[in-house]
Amino acid sequence: MGKTGLQLSVLSYGSWVTFHKQIDDSIADELMGIAYDNGVNFFDNAEAYALGESERLMGRVLKKKDWDRTSYTVSSKAFFGSRGKANKPNQTGLSRKHLVEACHEALQRLQVDYLDIYFCHRPDKTVPIEEVVWTMNILIQQGKILYWGTSEWSGVEIMEAHRAAAQYGLIGPSVEQPQYNLLERDKVENEYLTIFNTVGMGTTIWSPLASGLLTGKYNDGIPENSRFALEGFDWLKDQWMVDNKLSKVRQLSDIAREFDTSLATLAIAWCIKNPNVTTAILGATKKEQLLQNLKALEILPKLTQEVMQRIDDKVQTKPKLPAF
Ligand SMILES: NC(=O)c1ccc[n+]([C@@H]2O[C@H](COP(=O)([O-])OP(=O)(O)OC[C@H]3O[C@@H](n4cnc5c(N)ncnc54)[C@H](OP(=O)(O)O)[C@@H]3O)[C@@H](O)[C@H]2O)c1
């Protein structure tokens, strides 16, 4: 992962939206089992997912599976709080108080002794960066977390954290969790380029399928029981179900057919083709989805430069970099 010694599987499995809301203990047990048996060694979670219930569910599965704790990694993220509308001041954000308390709560819910990776789920402009970096360093020294990272921070904010870490001889963030998929590319392919070359952050990218849009399942409307059909997710549906995005997805289907694979498999393989992607976090509500998505590793070698160019020509989403 970036410049650290930690090895993450190139595909990982996360619980946003799905755990507790869509899938129960028995399905989560089955899906985490399939992931683990196929080499996945990173499970992603956050305090805010299902207001803590996602961590509780993952914790119950991890306990039942009784896998060797040294064989997998698990994360949590703090910022949004776990109490929803009841969040009080100090129950959200990146203050030392919340980072420490959210860490303790995540450890209890996940039933583990330490988090392998602890993310700042968003930047917090109200907290001095020195407070964040010192807190993470202390949590590492206490053995409660092993690595820390950022999620959706700007390049400048990440570099500020590294500056503060270097100034005080502390451990800076070693991984960023940005959104990255065929339709959302700017942070990974443009904004962070200098950072990859200097401090060398790893990335655990999220929504490789743009919440499912890149499977093609929404090409002709919204299927029942799909994410965009869920109550309370209109904001997500409205973000993705727009003509210029759907038309790009439709165009990609030809290339997937040519390789005799699904669009989901192709779209995930495209993400992990980027050498700056450490791991793509998969989301899945069904066994069939997960098995299809794990096939991305088989398609990866077929993504030659020529194929990548044809994909770019179709989607036209490659960020324009300044000419030198
Ligand atoms: N740091 C952050 O801010 C942040 C934000 C979002 C996510 N994340 C992390 O990233 C993980 C992955 O994100 P994501 O869930 O948005 O990933 P995604 O791959 O973009 O979307 C996953 C969803 O798409 C549908 N799907 C997946 N594979 C499919 C297939 N083969 N065929 C048909 N439908 C399929 C399923 O939803 P339905 O079956 O319900 O349609 C599934 O839950 C999350 O679990 C979380 O750990 C982090």
The ligand as a Tripos MOL2 file, in Angstrom:
@<TRIPOS>MOLECULE
LIG
   48    52     1     0     0
SMALL
NO_CHARGES

@<TRIPOS>ATOM
      1 N1        -14.7090    6.6840    1.4910 N.am      1 LIG1
      2 C1        -15.8920    6.9510    1.0200 C.2       1 LIG1
      3 O1        -16.3680    8.0890    1.0860 O.2       1 LIG1
      4 C2        -16.6900    5.8510    0.4060 C.ar      1 LIG1
      5 C3        -17.8760    6.1450   -0.2900 C.ar      1 LIG1
      6 C4        -18.5730    5.0890   -0.8600 C.ar      1 LIG1
      7 C5        -18.1010    3.7900   -0.7480 C.ar      1 LIG1
      8 N2        -16.9620    3.5290   -0.0430 N.ar      1 LIG1
      9 C6        -16.4300    2.1520    0.1030 C.3       1 LIG1
     10 O2        -16.3190    1.5260   -1.1590 O.3       1 LIG1
     11 C7        -17.0840    0.3260   -1.1750 C.3       1 LIG1
     12 C8        -17.5970    0.0630   -2.5540 C.3       1 LIG1
     13 O3        -18.4270    1.1330   -2.9870 O.3       1 LIG1
     14 P1        -19.7790    0.8390   -3.7480 P.3       1 LIG1
     15 O4        -20.5940   -0.1410   -2.9680 O.co2     1 LIG1
     16 O5        -20.3800    2.1360   -4.1220 O.co2     1 LIG1
     17 O6        -19.1850    0.0640   -5.0480 O.3       1 LIG1
     18 P2        -19.8000   -0.1330   -6.5120 P.3       1 LIG1
     19 O7        -19.0940   -1.3150   -7.0590 O.co2     1 LIG1
     20 O8        -19.7230    1.1270   -7.2880 O.co2     1 LIG1
     21 O9        -21.3500   -0.4610   -6.2770 O.3       1 LIG1
     22 C9        -21.7250   -1.6490   -5.6280 C.3       1 LIG1
     23 C10       -23.2010   -1.9450   -5.8440 C.3       1 LIG1
     24 O10       -23.4850   -2.1210   -7.2390 O.3       1 LIG1
     25 C11       -24.3200   -3.2650   -7.4280 C.3       1 LIG1
     26 N3        -23.4980   -4.2890   -8.0930 N.ar      1 LIG1
     27 C12       -22.2220   -4.6530   -7.8000 C.ar      1 LIG1
     28 N4        -21.7720   -5.5970   -8.6300 N.ar      1 LIG1
     29 C13       -22.7700   -5.8630   -9.4860 C.ar      1 LIG1
     30 C14       -22.8970   -6.7380  -10.5820 C.ar      1 LIG1
     31 N5        -21.9000   -7.5320  -10.9490 N.pl3     1 LIG1
     32 N6        -24.0860   -6.7540  -11.2690 N.ar      1 LIG1
     33 C15       -25.1060   -5.9600  -10.9010 C.ar      1 LIG1
     34 N7        -25.0450   -5.0860   -9.8520 N.ar      1 LIG1
     35 C16       -23.8830   -5.0270   -9.1550 C.ar      1 LIG1
     36 C17       -24.7690   -3.7010   -6.0350 C.3       1 LIG1
     37 O11       -25.9030   -2.9250   -5.6270 O.3       1 LIG1
     38 P3        -27.4340   -3.4200   -5.7630 P.3       1 LIG1
     39 O12       -27.4430   -4.9190   -5.8330 O.co2     1 LIG1
     40 O13       -28.0920   -2.8740   -4.5520 O.co2     1 LIG1
     41 O14       -27.9430   -2.7400   -6.9950 O.co2     1 LIG1
     42 C18       -23.5850   -3.2480   -5.1960 C.3       1 LIG1
     43 O15       -23.8840   -3.0850   -3.8330 O.3       1 LIG1
     44 C19       -18.1550    0.5690   -0.0900 C.3       1 LIG1
     45 O16       -18.6980   -0.6230    0.3990 O.3       1 LIG1
     46 C20       -17.3500    1.2890    0.9620 C.3       1 LIG1
     47 O17       -16.5950    0.3580    1.6990 O.3       1 LIG1
     48 C21       -16.2510    4.5450    0.5160 C.ar      1 LIG1
@<TRIPOS>BOND
     1     1     2 1
     2     2     3 2
     3     2     4 1
     4     4     5 ar
     5     4    48 ar
     6     5     6 ar
     7     6     7 ar
     8     7     8 ar
     9     8     9 1
    10     8    48 ar
    11     9    10 1
    12     9    46 1
    13    10    11 1
    14    11    12 1
    15    11    44 1
    16    12    13 1
    17    13    14 1
    18    14    15 2
    19    14    16 1
    20    14    17 1
    21    17    18 1
    22    18    19 2
    23    18    20 1
    24    18    21 1
    25    21    22 1
    26    22    23 1
    27    23    24 1
    28    23    42 1
    29    24    25 1
    30    25    26 1
    31    25    36 1
    32    26    27 ar
    33    26    35 ar
    34    27    28 ar
    35    28    29 ar
    36    29    30 ar
    37    29    35 ar
    38    30    31 1
    39    30    32 ar
    40    32    33 ar
    41    33    34 ar
    42    34    35 ar
    43    36    37 1
    44    36    42 1
    45    37    38 1
    46    38    39 2
    47    38    40 1
    48    38    41 1
    49    42    43 1
    50    44    45 1
    51    44    46 1
    52    46    47 1
@<TRIPOS>SUBSTRUCTURE
     1 LIG1         1 GROUP 0 **** ****
